Amino acid sequence: MSPAPHLRIVYRSTGTENGKPRPEYYSKMLGLASLLRAADRLPFAPEIVFLNDGRVSDAVLDLQHDHGAVHGVDGGSNRRSFRAAVARAAAVPAGGPDEIVWFAEDDYLYAPEAFTTLMAAAERFPVADYFSLYGSDALDASVPGRRPVMRPEKGAAGDPRARAAGAATWYRAHATTSTFGVRAPALRQDARLLRLMPWTGGAWDTATCLALQGYRPFRAADLLPDAAGGVVRTGVRGLVRAGAGLRSARRESRRRVQLGADPELIWHMELLDGTTRTAPSALTARVDWGSLAIDTMFWAADRGIAVPAPGSRRLAC
């Protein structure tokens, strides 16, 4: 008999907001409710650990206590709280060889089938250790060498090796954000690299995905000090990036395979102009995230969870 699947969710939350433009329905409560809705679809109860960096609203905190263990972290930044989350998750004994750890940020909207599809992929594709539900950039794994090359098509389009599992078709992903899934044994082996990469600065989440897959995350020019950014600070960052480049030269057994879902099953609730995020796949472009947000609000209301109505940003946290 194969071991029972297990999902451990490490959910990082903060009460602060950034200045990014958000859809009118955005709220931290909506993001949390959508994650709980997706978890409710699983045939087993996942373990949820909430890591709060600073104070969160009483409503969010009460909901967290109702569904998992709540801890505080002294982070003060996305970088520091991510490092703390990895350290904590890697130190926990695995619930089994098939355990998946899902690292979650608090401003994502989840489709109801997100976690059932994640677990279906983990079962069908044992060669993969990392899984992303957000992002459409595809890696061209047929190109030799350690310089990553993206496929011209988004998502699974035109990829003869893409395969279906759950509600998505899975393909070799180029990168994702700090919200992703990983097998517990790989997490313990990769914890030092995962905790190093945030110190490389810039788009360190993309650099992390590439380094884990055995690709050079930086060009030679990225290692040089920059007078505009401070010679000392950028010089130190260059040294860290050089070290990360060396760590990315992994032996074959440690070069991870990361798979992405097409369509995306979670959405980073930001309104971007296209300059900071590449276009989604054709399948993702057809997802009506606004309708999904409303459906989540109704699901939450049926369970006594008060999600702010669209436009009620003053109650978002």
Buried (B, 14 or more C-beta within 10 A) or exposed (E): EEEEBBBBBBBBBBBEEEEEEBBEBBBBBBBBBBBBBBBBBBEEEBBBBBBBBBEBBEBBBEBBEEBBEBBEBEBEEBBBBBBBBBBBBBEBEBBEEBBBBBBBBBBBBBBBBBBBBBBBBBBBBEEBBBBBBBBBBBBBBEEEEBEBBBBEBBBBBEBEEBEBBBBBBBBBBBBBBBBBBBBBEBBBBBBEBBBBBBBBBEEBBBBBBBBBBBBBBBEEEBBEBBEEEEEEEBBBBBEBBBEBBEBBEBEEEBBBBBBBBBBBBBBBBBEEEEEEBEEBBBBBEEBEBEEBBBBBBEBBEEEEBEBBEBEEBEBBB
